[in-house]
Amino acid sequence: MSTNSNSMVKLIGLVLLIGGLAMAFWGYQMSGAFASKLTKGLTGALPDEVMYRYIGGAISSVAGLFLLLKK
């Protein structure tokens, strides 16, 4: 029983890690869009949508890495 639940935790960790990296990459792609460059030029900051993806991707990646490395 313990091995089965441990492998499930590892699978969830892997999904979180990959999803977090994909979300961060999506934010990176969005930051290069014309609307993002225009917003950054006018306000000096990245749009909220980009920042949400960066932050969500980082949190998800760290949580997934923690679950993968947990013994």
Buried (B, 14 or more C-beta within 10 A) or exposed (E): EEEEEEEEEBEBBBEBBEBBBBBBEBBEEBBEEEEBEEBBEEEEEBBEBBBEBBEBBBEBBEBBBEBBEEE
